[in-house]
Amino acid sequence: MYINFIKSYLKIFIKILLLLFVTIKFTNAQNTINTSAKFAILIDHETGRILLNKNSDASMSPASMSKLMTIYLTFEAIKQDRMNLDTELVVSENAWRKKDKNGRSLPPSGSSMFLEPLTKVTVEDLLKGIIVQSGNDACIVIAEALNGSEEAFANKMNEKAIELGLKNSNFTNSTGWPDKNHLMTSFDLALLASKLYDDFPEYMHYFSQKKFTYNGIAQSNRNPVIYQDIGGDGLKTGYTKSSGHGVVASAIQNGRRLVLVLNGIDGTKLRAIEAERIINWGFREFENIVLYERNEIVDSANIWLGNRPTVPLIVKNKVVLTLSKADRGNDLKAIVKYVGPLIPPLNSDFSVAKLLIKNNTGERIREYNLFPEFEVNKAGPIGRLFGSLSYLIWGNPIQ
């Protein structure tokens, strides 16, 4: 009987908080931008909102842009102390001379760091050779050092892709060398770029390096955004005859980062123009609004037979929305939803409610977990007795 009347008291609590300080409707942007790229995506790094989308889920040849996964695994190996920046790796003949499918040696081809066979190179120089010079030879040296062979390393790339949530990527090599089965989407590339910034901020300065000299040969970074006045600081270009020119670009202005992926562009000049134009558009037409700071109290929830009547509900992380400046005139709604009153014990590490952000049409924009600000324990025997009597007599527990 006790359990039954507790269950009868529980119900869905929904509280609607009008965010009067926000008068911008959050919808897909009506002010779109066109691009000649066959594949394109522009995202806000902090919120993940897609600002531009053109065939972002379509498979494509990523060319050297897929080297970002090779770089990710290298950074990860350093962070796991499997190697360090000063570790010296031996350049195999295989890394120096790419082989065809029958194992026959071919002359060094594609982008190269111009490594010499059987020499030793530091991991830091190899990273610069990959990031700045797009060296295929440097990628293979890393792959062989970490997993014994490029084939085994490609398997590791695919495992990591699944772990990171790259749902439409398949790697067959470490370099982006043309292969009908070596495929990514622009969405996956943007996600991978964002993961690099999230997971390895201490190494991201390599992407803004404009020139690197190795073996007496100076080569310049081909990424156009690091030379433009748009806050560009990385990441990677790519080109094959079949896929055209592409770029994974990042830029930051006033603490806000945008990540852009373009592919299938006709020429390096147009690639630079498109990257600059679209990034400027993204910063100009959208802004980020902070609704709640990290650990800020959003609301409170009633407690059933606890050692306190209510508990504040907080967000663990900052709640930020990316909004179009063109879409103004309607209020957002923050809706707190939970099954209540809450039954202790409550742990502050476990979510007990949801914060739903909706626009005026009722469309759900974002959803966030809410947590008790602190632990709540059960009331003592006397408190539980009076609470139960209160419910039986007045229909409400003593609060």
Backbone hydrogen bonds, N-H to C=O, Kabsch-Sander energy under -0.5 kcal/mol:
donor,donor_aa,acceptor,acceptor_aa,energy
5,F,1,M,-2.4
6,I,2,Y,-1.5
7,K,3,I,-2.4
8,S,4,N,-2.2
9,Y,5,F,-0.9
9,Y,6,I,-0.6
10,L,6,I,-1.3
11,K,340,G,-2.6
13,F,11,K,-0.6
13,F,338,Y,-3.6
14,I,12,I,-0.5
15,K,336,V,-2.7
17,L,15,K,-0.6
17,L,334,A,-3.3
18,L,16,I,-0.6
19,L,332,L,-1.5
20,L,18,L,-1.7
22,V,19,L,-1.9
23,T,21,F,-0.6
25,K,327,D,-1.1
27,T,25,K,-1.0
32,T,30,Q,-1.4
38,K,263,N,-1.1
39,F,263,N,-2.1
40,A,54,K,-2.6
41,I,261,V,-1.9
42,L,52,L,-2.0
43,I,259,V,-2.6
44,D,49,R,-2.2
45,H,43,I,-0.6
45,H,257,R,-2.5
48,G,44,D,-2.6
51,L,42,L,-3.3
51,L,49,R,-0.6
52,L,42,L,-1.4
54,K,40,A,-2.9
58,A,55,N,-1.4
60,M,184,M,-2.5
65,M,62,P,-1.9
66,S,63,A,-1.6
67,K,64,S,-1.8
68,L,65,M,-1.6
69,M,66,S,-1.7
70,T,66,S,-0.7
71,I,67,K,-2.6
72,Y,68,L,-2.4
73,L,69,M,-2.4
74,T,70,T,-1.6
75,F,71,I,-2.8
76,E,72,Y,-2.5
77,A,73,L,-2.0
78,I,74,T,-2.0
79,K,75,F,-2.5
80,Q,76,E,-1.9
81,D,78,I,-1.6
82,R,77,A,-2.7
83,M,77,A,-0.9
87,T,84,N,-1.5
89,L,121,V,-3.1
91,V,119,T,-2.7
92,S,90,V,-0.7
96,W,92,S,-1.6
97,R,93,E,-3.6
98,K,96,W,-0.6
100,D,104,R,-2.3
103,G,100,D,-2.2
106,L,98,K,-2.3
118,L,91,V,-3.7
119,T,116,E,-1.5
121,V,89,L,-2.4
123,V,87,T,-1.8
124,E,85,L,-2.4
126,L,122,T,-2.1
127,L,123,V,-2.6
128,K,124,E,-2.2
129,G,125,D,-2.4
130,I,126,L,-1.9
131,I,127,L,-3.1
132,V,128,K,-2.5
133,Q,128,K,-1.1
134,S,130,I,-0.8
135,G,129,G,-2.9
136,N,111,S,-2.6
139,C,135,G,-1.5
140,I,136,N,-1.9
141,V,137,D,-1.9
142,I,138,A,-2.0
143,A,139,C,-2.7
144,E,140,I,-2.7
145,A,141,V,-1.9
146,L,142,I,-2.2
147,N,143,A,-2.4
148,G,144,E,-1.6
153,F,149,S,-2.0
154,A,150,E,-2.3
155,N,151,E,-1.6
156,K,152,A,-1.7
157,M,153,F,-2.3
158,N,154,A,-2.0
159,E,155,N,-2.1
160,K,156,K,-2.5
161,A,157,M,-2.1
162,I,158,N,-1.8
163,E,159,E,-2.0
164,L,160,K,-2.3
165,G,161,A,-0.7
165,G,162,I,-0.8
166,L,161,A,-2.9
167,K,165,G,-1.2
169,S,166,L,-0.6
170,N,183,L,-3.1
182,H,179,D,-1.8
183,L,170,N,-1.8
183,L,181,N,-1.1
184,M,60,M,-2.2
187,F,56,S,-2.2
189,L,185,T,-2.0
190,A,186,S,-2.2
191,L,187,F,-2.5
192,L,188,D,-2.6
193,A,189,L,-2.4
194,S,190,A,-2.2
195,K,191,L,-2.3
196,L,192,L,-2.0
197,Y,193,A,-1.7
198,D,194,S,-2.2
199,D,195,K,-3.0
200,F,196,L,-2.2
203,Y,200,F,-1.7
204,M,200,F,-0.6
204,M,201,P,-0.7
206,Y,203,Y,-1.5
207,F,204,M,-1.3
208,S,205,H,-1.1
209,Q,206,Y,-1.3
212,F,219,Q,-2.4
214,Y,212,F,-0.5
214,Y,217,I,-2.2
217,I,214,Y,-1.9
218,A,216,G,-0.6
219,Q,212,F,-2.2
221,N,210,K,-2.9
222,R,132,V,-0.5
226,I,223,N,-0.8
227,Y,224,P,-1.5
228,Q,224,P,-0.5
228,Q,225,V,-0.6
230,I,228,Q,-1.6
231,G,228,Q,-0.5
232,G,225,V,-0.6
233,D,250,S,-2.3
234,G,250,S,-0.7
236,K,248,V,-2.0
238,G,246,G,-1.9
240,T,244,G,-1.1
244,G,240,T,-2.4
245,H,265,I,-2.5
246,G,238,G,-2.7
247,V,262,L,-2.6
248,V,236,K,-3.4
249,A,247,V,-0.6
249,A,260,L,-3.3
250,S,234,G,-3.3
251,A,258,L,-2.0
252,I,231,G,-2.0
253,Q,256,R,-2.4
256,R,253,Q,-2.1
258,L,251,A,-2.6
259,V,43,I,-2.5
260,L,249,A,-3.2
261,V,41,I,-2.6
262,L,247,V,-2.5
263,N,39,F,-2.0
265,I,245,H,-2.2
267,G,265,I,-1.3
271,R,267,G,-1.5
272,A,268,T,-2.1
273,I,269,K,-2.1
274,E,270,L,-2.9
275,A,271,R,-2.3
276,E,272,A,-2.1
277,R,273,I,-2.5
278,I,274,E,-2.6
279,I,275,A,-2.1
280,N,276,E,-2.2
281,W,277,R,-1.9
282,G,278,I,-2.3
283,F,279,I,-2.0
284,R,280,N,-2.2
285,E,281,W,-2.8
286,F,282,G,-0.9
287,E,323,L,-2.5
289,I,321,L,-3.0
291,L,289,I,-0.7
291,L,319,V,-2.7
292,Y,319,V,-1.3
295,N,315,V,-2.3
296,E,293,E,-2.0
298,V,313,L,-3.1
299,D,313,L,-1.2
301,A,311,V,-2.4
303,I,309,P,-3.0
304,W,342,L,-3.4
305,L,303,I,-0.7
307,N,377,N,-2.4
311,V,301,A,-1.9
313,L,299,D,-3.7
314,I,371,F,-2.9
315,V,296,E,-1.5
319,V,292,Y,-2.9
320,V,318,K,-0.7
321,L,289,I,-2.5
323,L,287,E,-3.2
323,L,321,L,-0.6
325,K,285,E,-2.8
326,A,285,E,-0.5
327,D,324,S,-0.8
328,R,326,A,-1.1
329,G,23,T,-2.1
332,L,19,L,-0.5
332,L,22,V,-0.8
333,K,358,K,-2.7
334,A,17,L,-2.4
335,I,333,K,-0.6
335,I,356,L,-3.4
336,V,15,K,-3.0
336,V,334,A,-0.5
337,K,335,I,-0.6
337,K,354,K,-2.5
338,Y,13,F,-2.1
340,G,11,K,-3.1
340,G,338,Y,-0.7
342,L,302,N,-2.7
346,L,376,V,-2.7
350,F,347,N,-1.8
352,V,370,L,-2.2
353,A,370,L,-1.3
354,K,337,K,-2.5
355,L,368,Y,-3.1
356,L,335,I,-3.3
356,L,354,K,-0.6
357,I,366,R,-2.6
358,K,333,K,-2.6
358,K,356,L,-0.6
359,N,363,E,-1.7
362,G,359,N,-1.9
365,I,357,I,-3.6
365,I,363,E,-0.5
366,R,357,I,-1.2
368,Y,355,L,-2.3
370,L,353,A,-2.7
371,F,314,I,-2.6
373,E,312,P,-2.1
376,V,346,L,-1.7
379,A,305,L,-2.4
384,R,380,G,-2.5
385,L,381,P,-2.0
386,F,382,I,-2.5
387,G,383,G,-2.0
388,S,384,R,-2.2
389,L,385,L,-2.4
390,S,386,F,-2.3
391,Y,387,G,-1.8
392,L,388,S,-2.2
393,I,389,L,-2.4
394,W,390,S,-2.7
395,G,390,S,-0.7
395,G,391,Y,-1.2
396,N,390,S,-1.0
